[in-house]
Amino acid sequence: MNFPVTFFINASGLFDFDLTFPSEALLFLILAGITTSVFLTPIGKQMEERAEFINYTLRKSTILLAFGYEKLTLCVSLLTEEMDEMTRQVNLIRNYTTLKLEEEIAVVQRHNIRILTGLKGDLAVKSACLFLTISPDVGLLTDDFFTKKFQSNQ
């Protein structure tokens, strides 16, 4: 077989392969290699760097969130304990002040009863004296009143 006839001239068969097929395949592989090395490799490196950065940030965020959750839980428990202690102290103070207030009220009431008892006795004595001194004056006033009333009706 003649080489130029076999590879360059088509015999026009269904599956005739000439030099075009291997040259196109070689050209495809060269262009694929150039495209991959020039365009896709830097983008792949960038994507790997971003993926690594995102994974690092995600791990760091997860650790910080776990740490923050522990601290928040600790703070909530401390605040709850403090609130319970404050509630207990408020109740103690309330009970103490209520007891002291009731004692003071009882003392003041006893003192007021003594004062009122003394005033009642003094008032009874003074009113008796007053009625004794007023009764002659009241008698004179009533006599004058009835005299004038009956004189004006006649």
JOZI-V768958 format. One record per backbone hydrogen bond with DSSP energy under -0.5 kcal/mol. NH is the residue of the N-H (numbers start at 1). CO is the residue of the C=O. Records with the same first field share a line. If there is no record, write none. Layout:
NH=CO, CO
//
This chain:
3=1
6=2
7=3
8=4
9=4, 5
10=8
16=13
17=15
18=16
19=7
21=18
22=18
23=19
24=20
25=21
26=22
27=23
28=24
29=25
30=26
31=27
32=28
33=29
34=30
35=31
36=32
37=33
38=34
39=35
40=35
41=36
43=39
44=40
45=41
46=42
47=43
48=44
49=45
50=46
51=47
52=48
53=49
54=50
55=51
56=52
57=53
58=54
59=55
60=56
61=57
62=58
63=59
64=60
65=61
66=62
67=63
68=64
69=65
70=66
71=67
72=68
73=69
74=70
75=71
76=72
77=73
78=74
79=75
80=76
81=77
82=78
83=79
84=80
85=81
86=82
87=83
88=84
89=85
90=86
91=87
92=88
93=89
94=90
95=91
96=92
97=93
98=94
99=95
100=96
101=97
102=98
103=99
104=100
105=101
106=102
107=103
108=104
109=105
110=106
111=107
112=108
113=109
114=110
115=111
116=112
117=113
118=114
119=115
120=116
121=117
122=118
123=119
124=120
125=121
126=122
127=123
128=124
129=125
130=126
131=127
132=128
133=129
134=130
135=131
136=132
137=133
138=134
139=135
140=136
141=137
142=138
143=139
144=140
145=141
146=142
147=143
148=144
149=145
150=146
151=147
152=148
153=149
154=150
//
